[in-house]
C-alpha cells in the first residue's frame, strides 16, 4: 500500500514539474541575456528548487522512519527468539522482567509500562502462540509490535 501511494505521488510530481517547466517558460532565442532569462523565469526556478528540496526531505525522512521500524522489528524478533519461554510466562501473568525489557527497548516511559503489560496480557493467546513457533519470523515480530504498542507509541518510536 505504501509503495503504490509513493508511486502516485511521484507521478503527480512529475506531471506538475512538466507543466511548470513548459507553461511559463519562453524560448531561449527570445531572451537577450542570461540575466533576462533568469529574471523572466525566476518564479519557475524558485518553484523547482522548493519542490526538489521538499521531495528530498520527504524521501530522507521516509527512509529514516523505515529504517527505525526495521530496527525495532529486528530487535523484537531477536528478543522473541532468545527469550520465548520467559516472555510467554510474563505475558500470561500480565507482567514481568521480559515485558519490562521490551518496554525499555521500545523507549516507553515508565508510566506507560503498566498499560503495556495490560495490553500484552489482553492479547496473551495471540502473543504466546507467536512465541511457541519453532522459528520466529520478521512478520511475527511485526505482528507482535503492532499488538502490544498503540499507534501513538509506534509513531513516537519513529
ABEGO torsion letter per residue (X at the ends): XAAAAAAAAAAAAAAAAAAAAAAABBBAAABABAAAAAAAAAAAAAAAAAAAAAAAAAAAAAAAAAAAAAAAAAAAAAAAAAAAAAAAAAAAAGEEAAAAAAAAAAGBBAAAAAAAAAAAAAAAAAAAAAAABABBBAAAAAAAAAAABBAAAAAAAX
